[in-house]
Amino acid sequence: DAKTTQPNSMESNEEEPVHLPCNHSTISGTDYIHWYRQLPSQGPEYVIHGLTSNVNNRMASLAIAEDRKSSTLILHRATLRDAAVYYCILRDHSGTASKLTFGTGTRLQVTL
Amino acid sequence: NAGVTQTPKFQVLKTGQSMTLQCAQDMNHNSMYWYRQDPGMGLRLIYYSASEGTTDKGEVPNGYNVSRLNKREFSLRLESAAPSQTSVYFCASSDVFSGARGGNQPQHFGDGTRLSIL
């Protein structure tokens, strides 16, 4: 899987939007962009994924740059329960093995 | 709706002892995975099973063996535990492993087994 780059940590105030960036300049045309998060003492949890178009679900929105070299996970109103490590991962869907390769992610702190 | 269940949740072993970590999923998924997570690091893939009857090495397979017992269950065995294997182990499953659908399928994780080897 191609490499992604994320900030080590970010902070947000509760009930404010959070924009978590991810750079993936070597992304290939067959890579999906996946986001997972890991709450303290739990396993990773799937958040959202996309290929080219922006995506929305009940948890978050994913904004993908036109050239696909970067993306942003958007939490519209952060809560204390959103404090977690967020991982941006590229997954190949061209027919070869499709493993998840986790980096160190972005640790999001949410304060009152 | 249990999802992915791992047992035990905690375990302490002495160097040289053996043990098996159990994982079961109730989502009728074809693919299952074992990861380890060390402090301050992301998850690293140990072994995976793309479908029932097949297993393959991941990034860090040394010192481990796996068994895909049936479609639901995927176990991880440490034959002779070493302190370097102290870690949190996560099992995951997904509907499809590879191909166009594989890249589009999320993985579902258990809550982990915290293993300490003295």
Interface residues (C-beta under 8 A of the other chain):
Chain A: T30 D31 Y32 H34 S41 Q42 G43 P44 E45 Y46 H49 Y87 R91 D92 H93 S94 G95 T96 A97 S98 K99 L100 T101 F102 G103 T104 G105
Chain B: V4 Y33 Y35 G40 M41 G42 L43 R44 L45 Y48 A50 D56 G58 E59 F90 A92 F97 S98 G99 A100 R101 G102 G103 N104 Q105 P106 Q107 H108 F109 G110 D111 G112
